[in-house]
Amino acid sequence: MLVFKRKAGQAISIGGNVRIVVVVVERDHVKLAVEAPRDVDVHREEIQKKIQHAKEETP
């Protein structure tokens, strides 16, 4: 796992076509904005796990 320190307004670039921007840092919450091409799925981890689980259950 790679760990970054970023302040509000700073970003991280992934693969040249995905950009994650720190929008707001409040107490124990961080708001992020994700800029990615439409063909790249972007989900919260818990939603991605539900999607994966549903795919595994489908014959």
Stockholm file with secondary structure:
# STOCKHOLM 1.0

chainA/1-59         MLVFKRKAGQAISIGGNVRIVVVVVERDHVKLAVEAPRDVDVHREEIQKKIQHAKEETP
#=GR chainA/1-59 SS CCCCCCCTTCEEEETTTEEEEEEEEETTEEEEEEECCTTSCCCCHHHHHHHHHHHHHCC
#=GC SS_cons        CCCCCCCTTCEEEETTTEEEEEEEEETTEEEEEEECCTTSCCCCHHHHHHHHHHHHHCC
//
